[in-house]
Amino acid sequence: MNIHYYIDPENGQPHIYTHHVSEDEVEDVLLKPGEDRSGKDGSRVAIGQSRAGRYLKVIYVIDFDPKSIFVITAFDLTGKPLIAYKRRSRKKYEKM
């Protein structure tokens, strides 16, 4: 899978750096998301845990190039959204 990142015009670096997220962490979540659903304006939202244990929310779009993803942003999942995600994950595994 080919992954491209939105580059912040102010500093010329991937926008995910603003949120202290690395490319490896984003790839962890995209390769094995706990959830992956549609977002706003044709985007996708992947939620999952990195190998380092961080829970992240990754906003991305499917790129025109086959098997390519354009990551808009990624950030820590905290507070009530994290609690809700963990609750949904538990329910998912209880049904199995």
C-alpha positions in Angstrom: 0.0 0.0 0.0 1.4 3.4 -1.0 0.7 6.1 1.6 1.0 9.9 0.9 0.7 12.5 3.6 -0.8 16.0 3.6 2.2 18.4 3.8 1.7 21.4 6.0 2.5 24.5 3.9 3.8 26.4 7.0 6.6 24.0 7.7 6.9 21.7 4.7 6.4 18.6 6.9 3.5 16.0 7.1 0.6 17.5 9.1 0.6 14.4 11.4 3.8 15.8 13.0 1.8 18.6 14.4 0.0 16.0 16.5 3.2 14.2 17.4 2.3 11.1 15.3 4.8 9.2 13.2 4.3 7.6 9.8 4.9 4.2 11.4 2.0 4.7 13.9 -0.3 5.7 11.0 0.6 2.7 9.1 0.0 0.4 12.1 -3.6 1.7 12.3 -4.2 1.6 8.6 -2.9 -1.9 8.3 -5.0 -3.2 11.2 -7.8 -0.8 12.1 -10.2 -1.6 14.9 -12.8 0.5 13.0 -12.8 1.9 9.5 -15.8 3.9 8.4 -16.8 6.7 6.0 -16.2 10.3 7.1 -17.1 13.7 5.7 -16.8 14.7 2.1 -15.6 11.3 0.8 -13.0 10.8 3.5 -12.5 7.7 5.6 -11.9 7.4 9.4 -9.7 4.6 10.8 -9.4 4.1 14.5 -7.0 1.7 16.1 -4.0 1.1 18.2 -0.4 1.5 17.2 2.2 -1.1 18.1 3.4 1.4 20.7 0.0 1.2 22.3 -1.4 4.6 21.3 -5.0 4.9 20.2 -5.2 7.0 17.1 -7.8 8.4 14.8 -6.6 8.6 11.1 -8.5 10.7 8.6 -7.7 9.7 5.0 -9.0 9.4 1.4 -8.5 6.7 -1.2 -6.1 8.2 -3.7 -6.6 8.0 -7.5 -3.5 5.9 -7.8 -4.6 2.2 -7.2 -3.7 0.9 -3.8 -2.8 4.4 -2.6 -4.0 6.3 0.4 -3.7 10.1 1.1 -3.5 10.7 4.9 -5.0 14.1 5.8 -4.3 14.0 9.6 -3.9 11.6 12.5 -4.2 12.3 16.2 -4.6 10.7 19.6 -8.0 9.3 20.5 -8.7 10.5 24.1 -11.5 11.2 26.5 -15.0 10.2 25.7 -14.3 9.2 22.1 -11.7 6.7 23.4 -14.0 5.3 26.0 -16.8 4.9 23.4 -14.3 3.2 21.0 -13.2 0.7 23.7 -16.9 0.0 24.6 -17.7 -0.7 20.9 -14.7 -2.9 20.6 -15.7 -4.9 23.7 -19.2 -5.4 22.3 -17.8 -6.5 19.0 -15.7 -9.2 20.7 -18.5 -10.3 23.0 -20.7 -11.1 19.9 -18.0 -13.4 18.5 
